[in-house]
């Protein structure tokens, strides 16, 4: 008997996990989900990175990253968990980490 194939909805995405995660098990779970759904987890910022996942608020390192790669998306770990729960790549809109001057009202 073969195991069912997992969906590969992260296959076009490269992820960077930024900052500390609490509890530590969150980071391990994120890496597990990202790779299970065919995403690539990078060890450092590279041109290929499409998403930065962080529990942090916006910080100056994000400004530098955006100046180097204007298409970067900064999201909270809850986006990855929601994608896992729905078994699909959801919109990042509700999970974005926003620059303070861009936050909604």
ABEGO torsion letter per residue (X at the ends): XBBBBBBAAAAABBBBBBEBBOBAAAAAAAAAAAAAAGBBBBABBBAABABBBBABBBBAAAAAAAAABAABBBBBAAAAAAAAAAGBBBBAAAABBBBAAABBX
